């Protein structure tokens, strides 16, 4: 049997993930209305922390804090849009409140989603890269909110988009928003250089992750009533082939970032590869 992964490095990464998991538990306690549902279990905190720690094994838990907070917030947003809000008015109100906070408004004290987003924005505002990437961050938030609202409308109408339409709405996965938070938090001065190419690579990875998620979470999505590429009539083999083709496209775009944005490039590729392995065996959400 091959020795496989370096145990020393793996131990260090797992220690960072453990510290990050404790951060997540503290955030869950600070915004109690967001994370009281059963699917927000300890395993969700643990596996999300692992995904971030293994994707950037050179980072400390403190350096990954904004990334992890953004990811946990995106899970809460997804839960509210998909399972808690039952009318288009509620969804529109949620979107408006989040965009107002992104633009600097004070969140309502009884709105834990808006409060957590405001705290995340404040954390990012301290980063040297925030002034350069503030508009990108706001745009990625708006894209994610719009895509989640669109998926809610598909579900409410019983619509079955084409695979191309579905992939065109991949911002509902939330990866690019979380990645932009990571980019700001870890990028330093000059991080916005080549922003268009960085975003292009991030969107390519997001499309891959959208399909990997669907392949791994089909049974849960079917029981929860979620939209999934397999549930809009696309055969599993077709989805797998498309994911493989998109992975090749993403690797090419990531390769173009090496040299000028080496750590971002490696982080993107490791995120994609981590998810490919993770979704072979599990997923993030706990049971309803």
PASEBA-1860 file (N, C-alpha, C; in nm, 3 decimals):
! residues 288
1> XXXXXXXX> 0.085/-0.120/0.000/0.000/0.000/0.000/0.088/0.125/0.000 ~ 0.054/0.222/-0.087/0.130/0.346/-0.096/0.107/0.430/0.030 ~ 0.211/0.504/0.068/0.198/0.592/0.185/0.097/0.703/0.160 ~ 0.079/0.742/0.031/-0.024/0.840/-0.004/0.008/0.979/0.049 ~ -0.090/1.042/0.110/-0.075/1.179/0.158/0.033/1.189/0.265 ~ 0.103/1.301/0.265/0.201/1.329/0.368/0.128/1.349/0.501 ~ 0.152/1.262/0.598/0.076/1.266/0.723/0.106/1.392/0.803 ~ 0.230/1.440/0.799/0.265/1.560/0.874/0.187/1.680/0.821
9> XXXXXXXX> 0.190/1.699/0.690/0.116/1.810/0.631/-0.034/1.796/0.656 ~ -0.086/1.673/0.642/-0.229/1.651/0.665/-0.267/1.685/0.808 ~ -0.179/1.651/0.902/-0.207/1.684/1.042/-0.216/1.833/1.065 ~ -0.127/1.908/1.003/-0.130/2.054/1.018/-0.257/2.113/0.957 ~ -0.292/2.063/0.838/-0.413/2.113/0.772/-0.536/2.082/0.857 ~ -0.541/1.963/0.913/-0.656/1.926/0.997/-0.662/2.011/1.124 ~ -0.546/2.050/1.175/-0.546/2.139/1.292/-0.605/2.275/1.257 ~ -0.570/2.328/1.140/-0.629/2.454/1.093/-0.780/2.438/1.076
17> XXXXXXXX> -0.821/2.325/1.017/-0.964/2.301/0.998/-1.036/2.292/1.132 ~ -0.973/2.233/1.231/-1.034/2.224/1.363/-1.054/2.361/1.425 ~ -0.954/2.448/1.413/-0.968/2.585/1.465/-1.079/2.658/1.389 ~ -1.084/2.636/1.259/-1.188/2.701/1.178/-1.327/2.651/1.216 ~ -1.338/2.523/1.247/-1.467/2.469/1.289/-1.514/2.536/1.418 ~ -1.424/2.561/1.510/-1.462/2.630/1.633/-1.507/2.773/1.603 ~ -1.440/2.839/1.506/-1.488/2.971/1.464/-1.632/2.962/1.416 ~ -1.662/2.859/1.336/-1.797/2.844/1.283/-1.899/2.821/1.393
25> XXXXXXXX> -1.862/2.745/1.493/-1.953/2.723/1.605/-1.981/2.855/1.678 ~ -1.881/2.940/1.690/-1.901/3.071/1.754/-1.994/3.158/1.670 ~ -1.977/3.156/1.537/-2.066/3.235/1.452/-2.209/3.183/1.456 ~ -2.223/3.052/1.458/-2.357/2.995/1.466/-2.427/3.039/1.595 ~ -2.351/3.050/1.704/-2.410/3.097/1.830/-2.441/3.246/1.825 ~ -2.363/3.322/1.748/-2.382/3.467/1.742/-2.503/3.507/1.657 ~ -2.543/3.417/1.564/-2.658/3.445/1.475/-2.754/3.327/1.486 ~ -2.816/3.310/1.601/-2.888/3.185/1.631/-3.004/3.154/1.539
33> XXXXXXXX> -3.074/3.254/1.487/-3.189/3.223/1.403/-3.150/3.164/1.269 ~ -3.024/3.179/1.229/-2.980/3.128/1.099/-2.946/2.980/1.101 ~ -2.900/2.931/1.216/-2.836/2.801/1.215/-2.898/2.701/1.313 ~ -3.024/2.721/1.347/-3.089/2.631/1.442/-3.148/2.507/1.375 ~ -3.164/2.508/1.243/-3.224/2.393/1.174/-3.129/2.273/1.174 ~ -3.184/2.153/1.171/-3.104/2.030/1.182/-2.995/2.016/1.075 ~ -3.017/2.060/0.950/-2.910/2.042/0.851/-2.780/2.114/0.882 ~ -2.784/2.215/0.971/-2.661/2.283/1.012/-2.597/2.208/1.128
41> XXXXXXXX> -2.551/2.089/1.100/-2.495/2.006/1.206/-2.344/2.024/1.215 ~ -2.283/1.954/1.311/-2.138/1.967/1.332/-2.059/1.922/1.210 ~ -2.112/1.823/1.138/-2.041/1.774/1.020/-2.035/1.879/0.911 ~ -2.139/1.960/0.898/-2.135/2.068/0.798/-2.021/2.164/0.832 ~ -2.012/2.205/0.958/-1.902/2.293/0.998/-1.767/2.227/0.970 ~ -1.756/2.100/1.003/-1.630/2.029/0.989/-1.588/2.012/0.844 ~ -1.683/1.974/0.758/-1.646/1.948/0.619/-1.619/2.078/0.542 ~ -1.694/2.183/0.571/-1.665/2.312/0.508/-1.526/2.360/0.551
49> XXXXXXXX> -1.494/2.347/0.678/-1.362/2.387/0.726/-1.252/2.307/0.659 ~ -1.274/2.179/0.640/-1.176/2.095/0.570/-1.157/2.141/0.426 ~ -1.267/2.172/0.357/-1.258/2.215/0.218/-1.169/2.338/0.204 ~ -1.185/2.433/0.293/-1.105/2.555/0.285/-0.960/2.530/0.326 ~ -0.941/2.453/0.432/-0.805/2.429/0.481/-0.722/2.349/0.381 ~ -0.781/2.249/0.317/-0.705/2.169/0.221/-0.687/2.244/0.089 ~ -0.773/2.340/0.060/-0.758/2.417/-0.063/-0.646/2.520/-0.053 ~ -0.622/2.570/0.067/-0.513/2.666/0.089/-0.431/2.625/0.208
57> XXXXXXXX> -0.352/2.515/0.199/-0.285/2.460/0.317/-0.177/2.550/0.375 ~ -0.145/2.658/0.310/-0.046/2.753/0.364/-0.109/2.860/0.453 ~ -0.244/2.862/0.460/-0.314/2.964/0.540/-0.338/2.917/0.683 ~ -0.342/3.013/0.774/-0.385/2.984/0.911/-0.537/2.993/0.919 ~ -0.592/2.947/1.031/-0.736/2.956/1.050/-0.782/3.102/1.051 ~ -0.699/3.189/1.106/-0.735/3.331/1.110/-0.736/3.390/0.970 ~ -0.642/3.349/0.886/-0.639/3.399/0.748/-0.757/3.347/0.666 ~ -0.812/3.232/0.705/-0.927/3.174/0.635/-1.060/3.215/0.696
65> XXXXXXXX> -1.056/3.296/0.801/-1.179/3.326/0.874/-1.284/3.393/0.786 ~ -1.246/3.491/0.706/-1.345/3.559/0.621/-1.402/3.465/0.517 ~ -1.318/3.378/0.462/-1.366/3.280/0.364/-1.467/3.187/0.428 ~ -1.435/3.138/0.545/-1.526/3.046/0.614/-1.655/3.115/0.656 ~ -1.645/3.238/0.702/-1.766/3.311/0.741/-1.855/3.334/0.619 ~ -1.794/3.370/0.506/-1.872/3.390/0.383/-1.940/3.262/0.339 ~ -1.869/3.150/0.350/-1.927/3.022/0.309/-2.044/2.985/0.399 ~ -2.026/3.000/0.529/-2.135/2.967/0.622/-2.254/3.059/0.598
73> XXXXXXXX> -2.228/3.187/0.571/-2.337/3.280/0.542/-2.412/3.238/0.415 ~ -2.339/3.193/0.313/-2.403/3.150/0.189/-2.491/3.027/0.212 ~ -2.450/2.937/0.301/-2.535/2.823/0.336/-2.664/2.872/0.401 ~ -2.653/2.970/0.491/-2.773/3.024/0.557/-2.865/3.090/0.456 ~ -2.807/3.166/0.364/-2.886/3.230/0.258/-2.959/3.126/0.175 ~ -2.890/3.023/0.135/-2.950/2.916/0.055/-3.066/2.850/0.129 ~ -3.047/2.827/0.258/-3.151/2.765/0.339/-3.276/2.853/0.345 ~ -3.256/2.982/0.368/-3.370/3.073/0.377/-3.446/3.082/0.245
81> XXXXXXXX> -3.373/3.097/0.135/-3.439/3.111/0.005/-3.509/2.982/-0.035 ~ -3.443/2.871/-0.016/-3.497/2.743/-0.066/-3.605/2.683/0.023 ~ -3.592/2.698/0.156/-3.679/2.619/0.244/-3.761/2.700/0.344 ~ -3.720/2.822/0.373/-3.793/2.900/0.474/-3.891/2.996/0.408 ~ -3.845/3.071/0.308/-3.932/3.169/0.244/-4.024/3.101/0.143 ~ -4.151/3.135/0.152/-4.251/3.064/0.072/-4.325/3.155/-0.025 ~ -4.285/3.281/-0.038/-4.352/3.371/-0.131/-4.248/3.455/-0.203 ~ -4.279/3.501/-0.325/-4.184/3.586/-0.397/-4.157/3.716/-0.323
89> XXXXXXXX> -4.255/3.767/-0.250/-4.234/3.888/-0.173/-4.127/3.871/-0.067 ~ -4.128/3.757/0.002/-4.025/3.731/0.103/-3.886/3.726/0.041 ~ -3.878/3.661/-0.076/-3.748/3.650/-0.142/-3.699/3.788/-0.186 ~ -3.788/3.868/-0.244/-3.749/4.003/-0.286/-3.704/4.087/-0.167 ~ -3.773/4.075/-0.055/-3.736/4.151/0.065/-3.597/4.110/0.114 ~ -3.570/3.980/0.112/-3.439/3.930/0.153/-3.330/3.986/0.063 ~ -3.351/3.979/-0.069/-3.252/4.029/-0.164/-3.228/4.178/-0.141 ~ -3.335/4.255/-0.125/-3.320/4.399/-0.104/-3.245/4.432/0.023
97> XXXXXXXX> -3.274/4.359/0.131/-3.206/4.384/0.259/-3.056/4.356/0.248 ~ -3.021/4.247/0.179/-2.879/4.212/0.164/-2.805/4.315/0.079 ~ -2.865/4.357/-0.030/-2.799/4.456/-0.115/-2.785/4.590/-0.044 ~ -2.883/4.626/0.039/-2.872/4.750/0.115/-2.754/4.745/0.211 ~ -2.737/4.633/0.278/-2.623/4.617/0.369/-2.492/4.622/0.291 ~ -2.490/4.559/0.174/-2.369/4.563/0.091/-2.333/4.705/0.053 ~ -2.434/4.790/0.040/-2.412/4.930/0.003/-2.385/5.020/0.124 ~ -2.379/4.960/0.243/-2.342/5.036/0.361/-2.451/5.063/0.461
105> XXXXXXXX> -2.575/5.019/0.434/-2.684/5.044/0.528/-2.666/4.959/0.654 ~ -2.715/5.009/0.765/-2.710/4.932/0.890/-2.818/4.825/0.886 ~ -2.784/4.700/0.918/-2.884/4.593/0.916/-2.982/4.606/1.031 ~ -3.103/4.556/1.008/-3.201/4.551/1.117/-3.150/4.459/1.227 ~ -3.172/4.497/1.351/-3.119/4.420/1.464/-3.180/4.281/1.473 ~ -3.302/4.263/1.421/-3.367/4.133/1.428/-3.346/4.049/1.302 ~ -3.258/4.093/1.214/-3.231/4.021/1.089/-3.090/3.963/1.096 ~ -3.080/3.837/1.140/-2.948/3.777/1.157/-2.874/3.759/1.025
113> XXXXXXXX> -2.945/3.735/0.915/-2.878/3.721/0.786/-2.811/3.853/0.748 ~ -2.884/3.963/0.760/-2.827/4.093/0.727/-2.717/4.132/0.825 ~ -2.736/4.101/0.955/-2.632/4.133/1.053/-2.502/4.060/1.022 ~ -2.513/3.931/0.988/-2.392/3.854/0.959/-2.324/3.906/0.833 ~ -2.404/3.943/0.731/-2.345/4.000/0.610/-2.276/4.133/0.642 ~ -2.338/4.215/0.727/-2.276/4.340/0.766/-2.144/4.318/0.838 ~ -2.140/4.219/0.924/-2.016/4.188/0.995/-1.909/4.136/0.899 ~ -1.951/4.055/0.802/-1.857/4.006/0.701/-1.802/4.123/0.620
121> XXXXXXXX> -1.889/4.214/0.580/-1.844/4.331/0.504/-1.744/4.412/0.587 ~ -1.771/4.429/0.715/-1.679/4.504/0.801/-1.543/4.434/0.811 ~ -1.545/4.300/0.820/-1.419/4.225/0.823/-1.340/4.249/0.694 ~ -1.408/4.241/0.581/-1.340/4.257/0.452/-1.292/4.401/0.432 ~ -1.366/4.497/0.486/-1.329/4.638/0.468/-1.194/4.670/0.529 ~ -1.149/4.589/0.623/-1.018/4.609/0.685/-0.904/4.558/0.598 ~ -0.935/4.481/0.493/-0.832/4.422/0.408/-0.782/4.526/0.307 ~ -0.651/4.529/0.279/-0.598/4.626/0.183/-0.660/4.616/0.044
129> XXXXXXXX> -0.707/4.496/0.006/-0.762/4.476/-0.128/-0.906/4.524/-0.142 ~ -0.973/4.556/-0.029/-1.116/4.585/-0.038/-1.148/4.708/-0.124 ~ -1.076/4.819/-0.111/-1.112/4.934/-0.195/-1.108/4.901/-0.344 ~ -1.011/4.820/-0.387/-0.998/4.784/-0.529/-1.105/4.686/-0.573 ~ -1.150/4.600/-0.481/-1.240/4.491/-0.519/-1.380/4.507/-0.459 ~ -1.408/4.621/-0.399/-1.539/4.644/-0.339/-1.651/4.626/-0.442 ~ -1.635/4.684/-0.562/-1.739/4.675/-0.665/-1.756/4.531/-0.712 ~ -1.645/4.458/-0.722/-1.653/4.317/-0.762/-1.730/4.238/-0.657
137> XXXXXXXX> -1.700/4.263/-0.530/-1.768/4.192/-0.421/-1.918/4.219/-0.425 ~ -1.956/4.344/-0.446/-2.097/4.379/-0.451/-2.165/4.313/-0.571 ~ -2.096/4.309/-0.684/-2.152/4.246/-0.804/-2.169/4.095/-0.785 ~ -2.071/4.030/-0.723/-2.082/3.885/-0.702/-2.194/3.852/-0.604 ~ -2.212/3.937/-0.504/-2.325/3.918/-0.413/-2.456/3.930/-0.488 ~ -2.469/4.034/-0.571/-2.593/4.054/-0.648/-2.618/3.938/-0.743 ~ -2.514/3.888/-0.806/-2.530/3.775/-0.899/-2.580/3.651/-0.824 ~ -2.522/3.625/-0.707/-2.565/3.509/-0.630/-2.710/3.523/-0.584
145> XXXXXXXX> -2.745/3.640/-0.531/-2.882/3.663/-0.486/-2.981/3.649/-0.601 ~ -2.946/3.706/-0.716/-3.035/3.697/-0.831/-3.051/3.556/-0.880 ~ -2.942/3.478/-0.879/-2.950/3.339/-0.925/-3.031/3.253/-0.829 ~ -3.018/3.276/-0.699/-3.098/3.200/-0.602/-3.246/3.234/-0.616 ~ -3.277/3.362/-0.639/-3.417/3.402/-0.659/-3.472/3.338/-0.786 ~ -3.391/3.332/-0.891/-3.435/3.270/-1.016/-3.463/3.122/-0.996 ~ -3.378/3.052/-0.921/-3.403/2.909/-0.896/-3.531/2.892/-0.814 ~ -3.555/2.982/-0.718/-3.680/2.976/-0.641/-3.799/2.987/-0.736
153> XXXXXXXX> -3.790/3.077/-0.834/-3.899/3.093/-0.930/-3.917/2.968/-1.015 ~ -3.807/2.904/-1.056/-3.817/2.779/-1.132/-3.891/2.673/-1.050 ~ -3.852/2.661/-0.924/-3.917/2.560/-0.839/-4.065/2.591/-0.821 ~ -4.097/2.718/-0.795/-4.237/2.755/-0.771/-4.323/2.731/-0.894 ~ -4.265/2.749/-1.013/-4.339/2.733/-1.138/-4.333/2.591/-1.192 ~ -4.254/2.504/-1.127/-4.235/2.369/-1.179/-4.162/2.368/-1.312 ~ -4.076/2.470/-1.335/-4.006/2.483/-1.463/-3.890/2.384/-1.471 ~ -3.857/2.346/-1.595/-3.743/2.257/-1.620/-3.651/2.326/-1.720
161> XXXXXXXX> -3.555/2.404/-1.671/-3.464/2.473/-1.764/-3.379/2.373/-1.840 ~ -3.324/2.418/-1.952/-3.227/2.336/-2.024/-3.097/2.331/-1.945 ~ -3.009/2.240/-1.980/-2.880/2.231/-1.911/-2.803/2.361/-1.928 ~ -2.811/2.423/-2.047/-2.740/2.549/-2.069/-2.797/2.660/-1.981 ~ -2.929/2.667/-1.972/-2.991/2.766/-1.884/-2.952/2.741/-1.739 ~ -2.949/2.615/-1.702/-2.914/2.577/-1.565/-2.771/2.620/-1.533 ~ -2.677/2.590/-1.623/-2.538/2.630/-1.600/-2.522/2.781/-1.606 ~ -2.606/2.848/-1.684/-2.603/2.993/-1.688/-2.645/3.056/-1.557
169> XXXXXXXX> -2.709/2.977/-1.472/-2.753/3.025/-1.339/-2.664/2.968/-1.228 ~ -2.542/2.930/-1.263/-2.454/2.863/-1.166/-2.414/2.951/-1.050 ~ -2.437/3.082/-1.059/-2.406/3.168/-0.943/-2.489/3.131/-0.821 ~ -2.598/3.058/-0.840/-2.676/3.015/-0.723/-2.596/2.919/-0.635 ~ -2.490/2.861/-0.688/-2.405/2.773/-0.608/-2.330/2.853/-0.502 ~ -2.297/2.978/-0.532/-2.234/3.066/-0.434/-2.082/3.064/-0.432 ~ -2.019/2.980/-0.514/-1.874/2.969/-0.506/-1.805/3.101/-0.537 ~ -1.848/3.170/-0.643/-1.776/3.291/-0.684/-1.786/3.402/-0.579
177> XXXXXXXX> -1.900/3.409/-0.509/-1.910/3.508/-0.402/-1.811/3.475/-0.290 ~ -1.808/3.350/-0.247/-1.717/3.311/-0.140/-1.572/3.327/-0.185 ~ -1.544/3.291/-0.310/-1.408/3.305/-0.363/-1.366/3.451/-0.365 ~ -1.458/3.542/-0.400/-1.425/3.684/-0.401/-1.392/3.733/-0.260 ~ -1.466/3.684/-0.161/-1.433/3.718/-0.022/-1.292/3.669/0.013 ~ -1.259/3.548/-0.029/-1.126/3.493/-0.005/-1.019/3.577/-0.075 ~ -1.045/3.614/-0.197/-0.955/3.697/-0.279/-0.925/3.829/-0.209 ~ -1.029/3.893/-0.157/-1.012/4.019/-0.087/-0.933/4.000/0.043
185> XXXXXXXX> -0.971/3.899/0.119/-0.912/3.879/0.252/-0.765/3.841/0.246 ~ -0.724/3.775/0.139/-0.587/3.721/0.132/-0.502/3.784/0.023 ~ -0.561/3.875/-0.057/-0.492/3.920/-0.177/-0.386/4.027/-0.155 ~ -0.408/4.117/-0.063/-0.314/4.225/-0.043/-0.325/4.333/-0.149 ~ -0.241/4.438/-0.139/-0.245/4.547/-0.238/-0.219/4.493/-0.379 ~ -0.289/4.549/-0.476/-0.271/4.505/-0.614/-0.347/4.379/-0.649 ~ -0.432/4.331/-0.559/-0.504/4.206/-0.584/-0.596/4.214/-0.704 ~ -0.642/4.336/-0.737/-0.739/4.351/-0.847/-0.673/4.341/-0.984
193> XXXXXXXX> -0.543/4.330/-0.990/-0.476/4.315/-1.119/-0.527/4.191/-1.191 ~ -0.560/4.206/-1.319/-0.613/4.094/-1.399/-0.745/4.043/-1.343 ~ -0.826/4.131/-1.286/-0.950/4.087/-1.222/-1.040/4.012/-1.318 ~ -1.045/4.056/-1.444/-1.131/3.988/-1.540/-1.091/3.843/-1.560 ~ -0.962/3.816/-1.569/-0.916/3.678/-1.588/-0.936/3.594/-1.463 ~ -0.918/3.656/-1.346/-0.943/3.583/-1.221/-1.090/3.543/-1.212 ~ -1.180/3.637/-1.243/-1.323/3.606/-1.237/-1.362/3.502/-1.342 ~ -1.303/3.508/-1.459/-1.333/3.410/-1.562/-1.296/3.269/-1.515
201> XXXXXXXX> -1.180/3.257/-1.453/-1.138/3.126/-1.400/-1.230/3.083/-1.286 ~ -1.267/3.177/-1.199/-1.356/3.144/-1.089/-1.492/3.096/-1.138 ~ -1.546/3.160/-1.241/-1.676/3.117/-1.294/-1.666/2.979/-1.358 ~ -1.553/2.950/-1.421/-1.535/2.817/-1.480/-1.534/2.710/-1.370 ~ -1.463/2.737/-1.261/-1.461/2.643/-1.149/-1.602/2.630/-1.090 ~ -1.675/2.739/-1.080/-1.810/2.735/-1.024/-1.902/2.644/-1.105 ~ -1.891/2.648/-1.238/-1.974/2.560/-1.321/-1.941/2.414/-1.296 ~ -1.812/2.385/-1.282/-1.773/2.247/-1.249/-1.832/2.205/-1.116
209> XXXXXXXX> -1.819/2.292/-1.015/-1.865/2.257/-0.882/-2.016/2.244/-0.876 ~ -2.087/2.323/-0.957/-2.233/2.309/-0.964/-2.271/2.168/-1.007 ~ -2.203/2.114/-1.109/-2.237/1.981/-1.158/-2.185/1.872/-1.065 ~ -2.067/1.890/-1.007/-2.018/1.792/-0.909/-2.113/1.781/-0.791 ~ -2.162/1.896/-0.745/-2.260/1.899/-0.637/-2.384/1.820/-0.675 ~ -2.433/1.840/-0.798/-2.554/1.771/-0.842/-2.535/1.620/-0.848 ~ -2.418/1.577/-0.896/-2.391/1.434/-0.903/-2.385/1.371/-0.764 ~ -2.330/1.446/-0.668/-2.315/1.392/-0.533/-2.438/1.404/-0.445
217> XXXXXXXX> -2.527/1.500/-0.476/-2.640/1.527/-0.387/-2.775/1.492/-0.450 ~ -2.774/1.409/-0.553/-2.898/1.379/-0.625/-3.007/1.326/-0.532 ~ -2.975/1.230/-0.447/-3.079/1.170/-0.361/-3.135/1.272/-0.264 ~ -3.048/1.354/-0.205/-3.099/1.457/-0.114/-3.181/1.560/-0.189 ~ -3.131/1.604/-0.303/-3.206/1.705/-0.381/-3.343/1.652/-0.420 ~ -3.350/1.525/-0.453/-3.479/1.465/-0.491/-3.574/1.465/-0.372 ~ -3.524/1.432/-0.254/-3.612/1.426/-0.137/-3.647/1.565/-0.085 ~ -3.558/1.664/-0.103/-3.582/1.799/-0.055/-3.657/1.883/-0.158
225> XXXXXXXX> -3.668/1.835/-0.282/-3.734/1.913/-0.386/-3.646/2.021/-0.446 ~ -3.514/2.003/-0.441/-3.422/2.101/-0.497/-3.412/2.087/-0.649 ~ -3.365/2.193/-0.714/-3.333/2.187/-0.856/-3.195/2.124/-0.870 ~ -3.182/2.032/-0.965/-3.059/1.955/-0.985/-3.054/1.920/-1.133 ~ -2.934/1.920/-1.192/-2.923/1.890/-1.335/-2.986/1.755/-1.368 ~ -2.973/1.658/-1.278/-3.030/1.525/-1.303/-3.182/1.527/-1.294 ~ -3.236/1.624/-1.218/-3.381/1.631/-1.199/-3.451/1.717/-1.303 ~ -3.374/1.777/-1.395/-3.437/1.847/-1.506/-3.431/1.763/-1.633
233> XXXXXXXX> -3.399/1.635/-1.615/-3.405/1.541/-1.726/-3.274/1.514/-1.797 ~ -3.161/1.558/-1.742/-3.032/1.534/-1.805/-2.975/1.403/-1.750 ~ -2.940/1.305/-1.835/-2.885/1.178/-1.786/-2.755/1.197/-1.708 ~ -2.732/1.110/-1.610/-2.612/1.119/-1.528/-2.486/1.116/-1.614 ~ -2.485/1.031/-1.717/-2.366/1.020/-1.802/-2.337/1.152/-1.873 ~ -2.442/1.219/-1.916/-2.425/1.349/-1.983/-2.371/1.454/-1.887 ~ -2.424/1.455/-1.765/-2.377/1.550/-1.665/-2.230/1.523/-1.633 ~ -2.192/1.395/-1.617/-2.054/1.361/-1.586/-1.960/1.402/-1.699
241> XXXXXXXX> -2.002/1.379/-1.824/-1.918/1.419/-1.938/-1.903/1.570/-1.943 ~ -2.012/1.641/-1.918/-2.004/1.787/-1.922/-1.915/1.839/-1.809 ~ -1.925/1.778/-1.692/-1.839/1.819/-1.581/-1.692/1.797/-1.615 ~ -1.662/1.685/-1.680/-1.524/1.657/-1.719/-1.473/1.759/-1.821 ~ -1.558/1.794/-1.919/-1.518/1.893/-2.020/-1.497/2.030/-1.956 ~ -1.586/2.067/-1.866/-1.574/2.196/-1.798/-1.452/2.200/-1.706 ~ -1.417/2.084/-1.649/-1.296/2.078/-1.566/-1.173/2.108/-1.649 ~ -1.167/2.052/-1.771/-1.055/2.080/-1.859/-1.048/2.227/-1.896
249> XXXXXXXX> -1.164/2.287/-1.923/-1.169/2.431/-1.953/-1.120/2.513/-1.835 ~ -1.165/2.476/-1.715/-1.124/2.550/-1.595/-0.974/2.538/-1.572 ~ -0.917/2.421/-1.592/-0.773/2.404/-1.571/-0.694/2.494/-1.667 ~ -0.743/2.508/-1.790/-0.675/2.595/-1.883/-0.676/2.741/-1.839 ~ -0.790/2.785/-1.790/-0.800/2.924/-1.743/-0.717/2.946/-1.616 ~ -0.716/2.846/-1.529/-0.633/2.856/-1.407/-0.486/2.864/-1.444 ~ -0.445/2.785/-1.543/-0.304/2.786/-1.585/-0.262/2.925/-1.629 ~ -0.354/3.000/-1.688/-0.324/3.136/-1.733/-0.302/3.233/-1.619
257> XXXXXXXX> -0.341/3.196/-1.497/-0.322/3.283/-1.381/-0.189/3.258/-1.310 ~ -0.125/3.146/-1.340/-0.002/3.112/-1.269/0.107/3.213/-1.303 ~ 0.190/3.239/-1.208/0.293/3.341/-1.226/0.248/3.471/-1.162 ~ 0.144/3.532/-1.217/0.095/3.657/-1.161/0.008/3.640/-1.040 ~ -0.066/3.527/-1.035/-0.158/3.502/-0.924/-0.144/3.355/-0.880 ~ -0.026/3.317/-0.843/0.004/3.176/-0.818/-0.084/3.117/-0.709 ~ -0.096/3.185/-0.597/-0.173/3.128/-0.486/-0.321/3.119/-0.520 ~ -0.375/3.220/-0.587/-0.515/3.213/-0.628/-0.536/3.097/-0.724
265> XXXXXXXX> -0.444/3.078/-0.816/-0.456/2.969/-0.913/-0.454/2.833/-0.844 ~ -0.360/2.815/-0.753/-0.351/2.687/-0.682/-0.475/2.666/-0.596 ~ -0.522/2.772/-0.529/-0.642/2.761/-0.447/-0.762/2.719/-0.530 ~ -0.781/2.781/-0.647/-0.894/2.745/-0.734/-0.887/2.598/-0.775 ~ -0.770/2.554/-0.815/-0.757/2.416/-0.862/-0.778/2.317/-0.747 ~ -0.724/2.348/-0.631/-0.742/2.258/-0.518/-0.887/2.256/-0.471 ~ -0.956/2.369/-0.475/-1.100/2.370/-0.442/-1.176/2.275/-0.534 ~ -1.149/2.286/-0.663/-1.218/2.204/-0.762/-1.188/2.055/-0.740
273> XXXXXXXX> -1.062/2.023/-0.718/-1.024/1.883/-0.701/-1.074/1.827/-0.568 ~ -1.072/1.909/-0.463/-1.127/1.865/-0.334/-1.273/1.826/-0.351 ~ -1.350/1.911/-0.418/-1.493/1.883/-0.434/-1.516/1.759/-0.520 ~ -1.431/1.737/-0.620/-1.446/1.616/-0.702/-1.432/1.491/-0.616 ~ -1.336/1.492/-0.523/-1.322/1.377/-0.434/-1.431/1.371/-0.329 ~ -1.464/1.488/-0.273/-1.563/1.492/-0.164/-1.698/1.441/-0.209 ~ -1.745/1.486/-0.325/-1.879/1.449/-0.369/-1.889/1.305/-0.419 ~ -1.776/1.236/-0.430/-1.783/1.093/-0.459/-1.842/1.016/-0.341
281> XXXXXXXX> -1.825/1.072/-0.219/-1.862/0.997/-0.099/-1.961/1.068/-0.007 ~ -1.973/1.199/-0.019/-2.057/1.268/0.078/-2.105/1.402/0.028 ~ -2.165/1.480/0.118/-2.207/1.617/0.090/-2.207/1.694/0.221 ~ -2.237/1.823/0.211/-2.220/1.910/0.328/-2.341/1.910/0.421 ~ -2.461/1.917/0.367/-2.581/1.931/0.449/-2.606/1.809/0.538 ~ -2.660/1.835/0.658/-2.710/1.727/0.741/-2.854/1.693/0.705 ~ -2.918/1.612/0.785/-3.056/1.568/0.758/-3.157/1.676/0.795 ~ -3.268/1.677/0.723/-3.377/1.768/0.756/-3.434/1.734/0.893
END
